[in-house]
Amino acid sequence: MTIAVGVIETQTFPAVLAAGDAMVKAGRVTLTRQERSESGRQFVVVRGPVAEVRRAVEAGLVAAKACPNNAEVTTHVIIPNPQENVDGILPISFSPESEAFRV
């Protein structure tokens, strides 16, 4: 099975929280990471089957944009099958904390 990665970046923590919650509820995905980037923006990463990640990211975008106080989605991306090198270096892989929830 091809494991995709989906990432949503927002300006605020409430928006990334709403996005992450919507993503895990909308698709059979695992939330693998939530962090603040060096620019101060927030991002959330999910992994799972390609179709499920697409569905989850769509739901996450709607939820993040619905947050009050002009919550802004900065960007998002879906990578259907990241190379091993990308998976090993960038902060998108499963962590010990997320492994228990792996789909």
DOTI-249542 format. One record per residue: residue number from 1; residue in one letter; x, y, z of N, C-alpha, C in turn. Coordinates in steps of 0.05 Angstrom, whole numbers, plus 5000, padded with zeros to 4 digits. Atoms other than C-alpha are relative to their C-alpha. Example, Ala and Ser with C-alpha at 12.3 -4.5 7.8 and 13.67 -1.06 7.14 Angstrom:
<pts>
+-----+------+-------+--------+------+--------+---------+------+-------+--------+------+
! pos ! code ! neast ! nnorth !  nup ! caeast ! canorth ! caup ! ceast ! cnorth !  cup !
+-----+------+-------+--------+------+--------+---------+------+-------+--------+------+
!   1 !    A !  5018 !   4976 ! 5000 !   5246 !    4910 ! 5156 !  5018 !   5024 ! 5000 !
!   2 !    S !  4984 !   4976 ! 4999 !   5273 !    4979 ! 5143 !  4985 !   5022 ! 5014 !
+-----+------+-------+--------+------+--------+---------+------+-------+--------+------+
</pts>
This chain:
<pts>
+-----+------+-------+--------+------+--------+---------+------+-------+--------+------+
! pos ! code ! neast ! nnorth !  nup ! caeast ! canorth ! caup ! ceast ! cnorth !  cup !
+-----+------+-------+--------+------+--------+---------+------+-------+--------+------+
!   1 !    M !  5017 !   4976 ! 5000 !   5000 !    5000 ! 5000 !  5018 !   5025 ! 5000 !
!   2 !    T !  4986 !   4975 ! 5002 !   5025 !    5069 ! 4981 !  4992 !   5018 ! 5023 !
!   3 !    I !  5005 !   4982 ! 4978 !   5031 !    5114 ! 5042 !  5007 !   5029 ! 4992 !
!   4 !    A !  4997 !   4972 ! 5007 !   5021 !    5188 ! 5027 !  5005 !   5017 ! 5024 !
!   5 !    V !  4996 !   4980 ! 4978 !   5038 !    5249 ! 5068 !  4984 !   5025 ! 4992 !
!   6 !    G !  5015 !   4975 ! 5004 !   4993 !    5310 ! 5075 !  5008 !   5020 ! 5022 !
!   7 !    V !  4992 !   4979 ! 4982 !   5014 !    5376 ! 5107 !  4983 !   5024 ! 4996 !
!   8 !    I !  5014 !   4974 ! 5000 !   4975 !    5438 ! 5125 !  5015 !   5019 ! 5018 !
!   9 !    E !  4987 !   4980 ! 4984 !   5009 !    5501 ! 5149 !  4981 !   5024 ! 5004 !
!  10 !    T !  5018 !   4978 ! 4993 !   4971 !    5557 ! 5184 !  5015 !   5021 ! 5015 !
!  11 !    Q !  4987 !   4978 ! 4984 !   4986 !    5623 ! 5218 !  4996 !   4997 ! 5030 !
!  12 !    T !  5006 !   5001 ! 4971 !   4955 !    5605 ! 5285 !  4997 !   4971 ! 5010 !
!  13 !    F !  5004 !   5027 ! 4988 !   4952 !    5546 ! 5333 !  4971 !   4991 ! 4999 !
!  14 !    P !  5027 !   5010 ! 5001 !   4876 !    5544 ! 5337 !  4992 !   4989 ! 4972 !
!  15 !    A !  5006 !   5010 ! 5027 !   4872 !    5536 ! 5261 !  5013 !   4973 ! 4995 !
!  16 !    V !  4987 !   5026 ! 5004 !   4923 !    5479 ! 5261 !  4988 !   4979 ! 5017 !
!  17 !    L !  5014 !   5019 ! 4983 !   4887 !    5446 ! 5319 !  4974 !   4991 ! 4987 !
!  18 !    A !  5025 !   5007 ! 5014 !   4821 !    5449 ! 5281 !  5006 !   4983 ! 4975 !
!  19 !    A !  4993 !   5016 ! 5024 !   4855 !    5423 ! 5218 !  5008 !   4972 ! 5008 !
!  20 !    G !  4992 !   5026 ! 4991 !   4888 !    5365 ! 5254 !  4977 !   4982 ! 5009 !
!  21 !    D !  5023 !   5015 ! 4990 !   4824 !    5345 ! 5289 !  4982 !   4991 ! 4976 !
!  22 !    A !  5017 !   5006 ! 5023 !   4784 !    5348 ! 5224 !  5013 !   4978 ! 4982 !
!  23 !    M !  4986 !   5019 ! 5017 !   4837 !    5309 ! 5187 !  4998 !   4971 ! 5010 !
!  24 !    V !  5001 !   5027 ! 4990 !   4838 !    5249 ! 5233 !  4971 !   4989 ! 5002 !
!  25 !    K !  5028 !   5008 ! 5000 !   4762 !    5248 ! 5235 !  4990 !   4994 ! 4972 !
!  26 !    A !  5011 !   5003 ! 5028 !   4753 !    5252 ! 5159 !  5012 !   4977 ! 4985 !
!  27 !    G !  4988 !   5021 ! 5016 !   4800 !    5198 ! 5136 !  5015 !   4981 ! 5018 !
!  28 !    R !  4985 !   5020 ! 4985 !   4837 !    5136 ! 5158 !  5030 !   5007 ! 4998 !
!  29 !    V !  4973 !   4989 ! 5000 !   4901 !    5174 ! 5172 !  5011 !   5001 ! 5028 !
!  30 !    T !  4986 !   4997 ! 4974 !   4952 !    5181 ! 5228 !  5012 !   5027 ! 5001 !
!  31 !    L !  4987 !   4974 ! 4995 !   4972 !    5249 ! 5254 !  5028 !   4994 ! 5010 !
!  32 !    T !  4973 !   5007 ! 4992 !   5047 !    5242 ! 5257 !  5016 !   5022 ! 5013 !
!  33 !    R !  4985 !   4978 ! 4988 !   5070 !    5311 ! 5276 !  4984 !   5026 ! 4999 !
!  34 !    Q !  5010 !   4972 ! 4999 !   5048 !    5381 ! 5296 !  5023 !   5016 ! 5012 !
!  35 !    E !  4978 !   4984 ! 4990 !   5101 !    5434 ! 5304 !  4996 !   5029 ! 4991 !
!  36 !    R !  4998 !   4972 ! 5008 !   5116 !    5508 ! 5299 !  5026 !   5002 ! 4983 !
!  37 !    S !  4976 !   4996 ! 5017 !   5163 !    5526 ! 5242 !  5016 !   5024 ! 5010 !
!  38 !    E !  4983 !   4978 ! 4991 !   5219 !    5576 ! 5250 !  4988 !   5027 ! 4994 !
!  39 !    S !  5014 !   4974 ! 5006 !   5175 !    5630 ! 5219 !  4978 !   5006 ! 5020 !
!  40 !    G !  5022 !   4996 ! 4981 !   5125 !    5620 ! 5275 !  4974 !   4988 ! 4991 !
!  41 !    R !  5025 !   5013 ! 5010 !   5073 !    5586 ! 5232 !  4998 !   4972 ! 5011 !
!  42 !    Q !  5005 !   5027 ! 4989 !   5042 !    5521 ! 5254 !  4995 !   4981 ! 4976 !
!  43 !    F !  5006 !   5019 ! 5020 !   5040 !    5458 ! 5213 !  4993 !   4973 ! 5012 !
!  44 !    V !  5009 !   5026 ! 4991 !   5007 !    5390 ! 5220 !  5004 !   4980 ! 4976 !
!  45 !    V !  4993 !   5020 ! 5020 !   5027 !    5326 ! 5183 !  4983 !   4975 ! 5005 !
!  46 !    V !  5014 !   5026 ! 4998 !   4984 !    5264 ! 5169 !  5012 !   4981 ! 4980 !
!  47 !    R !  4991 !   5021 ! 5018 !   5003 !    5198 ! 5137 !  4978 !   4979 ! 4997 !
!  48 !    G !  5020 !   5021 ! 5004 !   4959 !    5144 ! 5107 !  4998 !   4994 ! 4970 !
!  49 !    P !  5004 !   5006 ! 5028 !   4933 !    5115 ! 5041 !  4994 !   5026 ! 4985 !
!  50 !    V !  5002 !   4976 ! 5016 !   4932 !    5166 ! 4985 !  4972 !   5013 ! 5000 !
!  51 !    A !  5028 !   4990 ! 5001 !   4856 !    5173 ! 4978 !  4992 !   5011 ! 5027 !
!  52 !    E !  5008 !   4992 ! 4973 !   4848 !    5179 ! 5053 !  5014 !   5026 ! 5008 !
!  53 !    V !  4985 !   4975 ! 4994 !   4902 !    5233 ! 5059 !  4987 !   5023 ! 4984 !
!  54 !    R !  5014 !   4979 ! 5015 !   4868 !    5272 ! 5003 !  4975 !   5009 ! 5014 !
!  55 !    R !  5025 !   4993 ! 4986 !   4801 !    5269 ! 5039 !  5006 !   5015 ! 5026 !
!  56 !    A !  4994 !   4988 ! 4974 !   4833 !    5287 ! 5105 !  5010 !   5029 ! 4997 !
!  57 !    V !  4989 !   4973 ! 5004 !   4871 !    5347 ! 5078 !  4977 !   5019 ! 4991 !
!  58 !    E !  5022 !   4983 ! 5008 !   4808 !    5374 ! 5044 !  4983 !   5008 ! 5025 !
!  59 !    A !  5016 !   4994 ! 4975 !   4770 !    5369 ! 5111 !  5016 !   5019 ! 5018 !
!  60 !    G !  4983 !   4982 ! 4983 !   4829 !    5401 ! 5148 !  5001 !   5028 ! 4990 !
!  61 !    L !  5000 !   4973 ! 5012 !   4830 !    5460 ! 5100 !  4974 !   5015 ! 5007 !
!  62 !    V !  5026 !   4988 ! 4994 !   4756 !    5473 ! 5110 !  4999 !   5008 ! 5030 !
!  63 !    A !  5001 !   4995 ! 4971 !   4763 !    5468 ! 5186 !  5018 !   5023 ! 5008 !
!  64 !    A !  4981 !   4978 ! 4993 !   4824 !    5514 ! 5190 !  4990 !   5027 ! 4990 !
!  65 !    K !  5010 !   4975 ! 5011 !   4792 !    5567 ! 5146 !  4975 !   5009 ! 5015 !
!  66 !    A !  5024 !   4992 ! 4985 !   4729 !    5566 ! 5189 !  5006 !   5011 ! 5027 !
!  67 !    C !  4993 !   4989 ! 4974 !   4767 !    5587 ! 5251 !  4995 !   5030 ! 5001 !
!  68 !    P !  5005 !   4971 ! 4999 !   4749 !    5657 ! 5276 !  5026 !   5016 ! 5001 !
!  69 !    N !  4977 !   4981 ! 4999 !   4795 !    5718 ! 5277 !  5019 !   4997 ! 4977 !
!  70 !    N !  4984 !   5000 ! 5024 !   4819 !    5712 ! 5206 !  5022 !   4979 ! 5000 !
!  71 !    A !  4980 !   5022 ! 5001 !   4855 !    5645 ! 5213 !  5007 !   4996 ! 4971 !
!  72 !    E !  4991 !   5002 ! 5028 !   4897 !    5637 ! 5151 !  5015 !   4974 ! 4996 !
!  73 !    V !  4985 !   5023 ! 5009 !   4919 !    5574 ! 5117 !  5022 !   5010 ! 4982 !
!  74 !    T !  4978 !   4990 ! 5016 !   4988 !    5590 ! 5090 !  5004 !   4984 ! 4975 !
!  75 !    T !  4996 !   5018 ! 5023 !   4997 !    5529 ! 5046 !  4993 !   4972 ! 5008 !
!  76 !    H !  5004 !   5028 ! 4995 !   4985 !    5455 ! 5040 !  5012 !   4984 ! 4977 !
!  77 !    V !  4989 !   5017 ! 5020 !   5013 !    5396 ! 5002 !  4993 !   4971 ! 5006 !
!  78 !    I !  5004 !   5029 ! 4998 !   4999 !    5322 ! 4989 !  5021 !   4988 ! 4982 !
!  79 !    I !  4980 !   5015 ! 5015 !   5056 !    5277 ! 4968 !  4992 !   4971 ! 5000 !
!  80 !    P !  5010 !   5027 ! 5000 !   5030 !    5209 ! 4945 !  5019 !   4978 ! 5009 !
!  81 !    N !  4981 !   5021 ! 4992 !   5093 !    5168 ! 4956 !  5027 !   5011 ! 5003 !
!  82 !    P !  4974 !   4987 ! 4997 !   5152 !    5205 ! 4985 !  5023 !   4979 ! 5000 !
!  83 !    Q !  4976 !   5017 ! 5001 !   5221 !    5176 ! 4972 !  5010 !   4995 ! 5029 !
!  84 !    E !  4990 !   5007 ! 4973 !   5255 !    5141 ! 5031 !  5018 !   5022 ! 5012 !
!  85 !    N !  4982 !   4979 ! 4990 !   5307 !    5197 ! 5036 !  4984 !   5023 ! 5011 !
!  86 !    V !  5017 !   4978 ! 4991 !   5253 !    5250 ! 5042 !  4986 !   4992 ! 5026 !
!  87 !    D !  5014 !   5011 ! 4976 !   5216 !    5207 ! 5093 !  5019 !   4999 ! 5024 !
!  88 !    G !  4981 !   5003 ! 4978 !   5279 !    5197 ! 5135 !  5011 !   5027 ! 5010 !
!  89 !    I !  4987 !   4975 ! 4993 !   5304 !    5269 ! 5135 !  4980 !   5021 ! 5010 !
!  90 !    L !  5019 !   4980 ! 4993 !   5243 !    5314 ! 5137 !  4981 !   4991 ! 5023 !
!  91 !    P !  5017 !   5007 ! 4977 !   5196 !    5316 ! 5198 !  4972 !   4990 ! 4991 !
!  92 !    I !  5026 !   5010 ! 5009 !   5141 !    5274 ! 5165 !  4996 !   4971 ! 5008 !
!  93 !    S !  5002 !   5029 ! 4994 !   5155 !    5203 ! 5189 !  4985 !   4995 ! 5026 !
!  94 !    F !  5013 !   5008 ! 4976 !   5120 !    5165 ! 5243 !  5020 !   5002 ! 5023 !
!  95 !    S !  4983 !   4997 ! 4976 !   5147 !    5180 ! 5313 !  4992 !   4978 ! 5019 !
!  96 !    P !  5008 !   5020 ! 4980 !   5146 !    5134 ! 5373 !  4972 !   5006 ! 5012 !
!  97 !    E !  5026 !   4992 ! 4989 !   5086 !    5174 ! 5398 !  4977 !   4994 ! 4981 !
!  98 !    S !  5022 !   5004 ! 5020 !   5046 !    5167 ! 5333 !  4998 !   4971 ! 4991 !
!  99 !    E !  5000 !   5028 ! 5010 !   5065 !    5094 ! 5319 !  4977 !   4984 ! 5010 !
! 100 !    A !  5023 !   5015 ! 4989 !   5010 !    5068 ! 5365 !  4974 !   5005 ! 4985 !
! 101 !    F !  5024 !   4993 ! 5015 !   4959 !    5103 ! 5320 !  5002 !   4995 ! 4970 !
! 102 !    R !  4995 !   5004 ! 5029 !   4988 !    5081 ! 5253 !  4978 !   4984 ! 4987 !
! 103 !    V !  5021 !   5014 ! 5015 !   4937 !    5060 ! 5202 !  5011 !   4982 ! 4979 !
+-----+------+-------+--------+------+--------+---------+------+-------+--------+------+
</pts>
